[in-house]
Amino acid sequence: MRTAINTQAKTDKSVRREDSETQQQSSNNAAMVQLRSVTKTYTNGFDALLDVNLEVKHKEFVFITGPSGSGKSTLLKMLYGEELPTQGEVLIDDCNVVALRGDRLSLLRRRIGIVFQDYKLIPQRTVAENVTFVLQAQGYTRKEIQRRLEPTLKLVGLLSKADRFPDQLSGGEQQRVSIARAIVGTPPLLLADEPTGNLDPDNSWQVMQILQKLNAFGATVIVTTHDEQLVRRCNHPVVQVRDGRLYRK
Ligand SMILES: Nc1ncnc2c1ncn2[C@@H]1O[C@H](COP(=O)(O)OP(=O)(O)OP(=O)(O)O)[C@@H](O)[C@H]1O
């Protein structure tokens, strides 16, 4: 198991623009994600994470487990800059998330795909539109968007449902749309926060198989889950969060 819970020296590089270039440059042994002595205290004084250290290497697949309220979502939120640590450093590919603002934070976020438990699809938009609207906002050409859309929908098994609206899909299908949206920009890092929390065992397994396939293609994948059975079924490193501290299982 390459996942290490440790402390390392400080580095801060600028966000690199080209995903594919960065992926090629990254060796398997380089850290994709590092938390260094991270504490998160919410404004009400609650310590959600306490002096936490974590390292996830490029191309690893790691589960984050732990009881409800233990700090799993807080940990993921800090990786994409939704929450800032009260103390410590959060590094993505050696880039200090805490120091980023504006465009540089937006560029970093383009390199991170995020999947949520509740899908967060736009009801008035079709599957294809839900998957591609971020690319449109980022200024991709129509040709490039089309080039990316078809293989992405194929990968999640929804090519035939590109013109459906979210309320015409099952929960499992909606979650697969949200995975397609997260990966259509080919981010090297994929974060999934309880992606199977609303799904039955069959759909959960389907989602896990897609995430594992993306990992086999080279993405670093971090998944939070309560589902011990699912964790046991997959052979990936597990980090448990308990009372704001991390434990390797
Ligand atoms: N904005 C906030 N302000 C204050 N406390 C918060 C805030 N967000 C989360 N918390 C608290 O921090 C703790 C960790 O929350 P977090 O959502 O990270 O837990 P979790 O492990 O993801 O839980 P679950 O599995 O139920 O989603 C909880 O006790 C929660 O109540």
The ligand as an SDF file (V2000), in Angstrom:
LIG
                    3D

 31 33  0  0  0  0  0  0  0  0999 V2000
  -20.0680   24.4090    7.8850 N   0  0  0  0  0  0  0  0  0  0  0  0
  -19.9840   23.7460    9.0460 C   0  0  0  0  0  0  0  0  0  0  0  0
  -20.0260   24.4130   10.2220 N   0  0  0  0  0  0  0  0  0  0  0  0
  -19.9170   23.7570   11.3860 C   0  0  0  0  0  0  0  0  0  0  0  0
  -19.7430   22.4160   11.5030 N   0  0  0  0  0  0  0  0  0  0  0  0
  -19.7100   21.7090   10.3700 C   0  0  0  0  0  0  0  0  0  0  0  0
  -19.8210   22.3260    9.0810 C   0  0  0  0  0  0  0  0  0  0  0  0
  -19.7310   21.3620    8.1440 N   0  0  0  0  0  0  0  0  0  0  0  0
  -19.5750   20.2000    8.8040 C   0  0  0  0  0  0  0  0  0  0  0  0
  -19.5570   20.4050   10.1350 N   0  0  0  0  0  0  0  0  0  0  0  0
  -19.4020   19.4070   11.1920 C   0  0  0  0  0  0  0  0  0  0  0  0
  -18.1210   18.7900   11.0020 O   0  0  0  0  0  0  0  0  0  0  0  0
  -18.2100   17.4020   11.2590 C   0  0  0  0  0  0  0  0  0  0  0  0
  -17.7020   16.6360   10.0470 C   0  0  0  0  0  0  0  0  0  0  0  0
  -18.6300   16.8480    8.9690 O   0  0  0  0  0  0  0  0  0  0  0  0
  -18.4510   16.0890    7.5920 P   0  0  0  0  0  0  0  0  0  0  0  0
  -19.5710   16.5120    6.7190 O   0  0  0  0  0  0  0  0  0  0  0  0
  -17.0750   16.2600    7.1310 O   0  0  0  0  0  0  0  0  0  0  0  0
  -18.6550   14.5740    8.0820 O   0  0  0  0  0  0  0  0  0  0  0  0
  -18.8020   13.2430    7.2250 P   0  0  0  0  0  0  0  0  0  0  0  0
  -17.8650   12.2580    7.8020 O   0  0  0  0  0  0  0  0  0  0  0  0
  -18.6780   13.5510    5.7830 O   0  0  0  0  0  0  0  0  0  0  0  0
  -20.2930   12.8480    7.5580 O   0  0  0  0  0  0  0  0  0  0  0  0
  -21.3860   12.0600    6.6590 P   0  0  0  0  0  0  0  0  0  0  0  0
  -20.8340   10.6770    6.4510 O   0  0  0  0  0  0  0  0  0  0  0  0
  -22.6160   12.0650    7.5250 O   0  0  0  0  0  0  0  0  0  0  0  0
  -21.5450   12.8360    5.3830 O   0  0  0  0  0  0  0  0  0  0  0  0
  -19.6660   17.1040   11.6070 C   0  0  0  0  0  0  0  0  0  0  0  0
  -19.7850   17.0300   13.0100 O   0  0  0  0  0  0  0  0  0  0  0  0
  -20.4200   18.2950   11.0740 C   0  0  0  0  0  0  0  0  0  0  0  0
  -21.5630   18.5780   11.8640 O   0  0  0  0  0  0  0  0  0  0  0  0
  1  2  1  0
  2  3  1  0
  2  7  2  0
  3  4  2  0
  4  5  1  0
  5  6  2  0
  6  7  1  0
  6 10  1  0
  7  8  1  0
  8  9  2  0
  9 10  1  0
 10 11  1  0
 11 12  1  0
 11 30  1  0
 12 13  1  0
 13 14  1  0
 13 28  1  0
 14 15  1  0
 15 16  1  0
 16 17  2  0
 16 18  1  0
 16 19  1  0
 19 20  1  0
 20 21  2  0
 20 22  1  0
 20 23  1  0
 23 24  1  0
 24 25  2  0
 24 26  1  0
 24 27  1  0
 28 29  1  0
 28 30  1  0
 30 31  1  0
M  END
$$$$
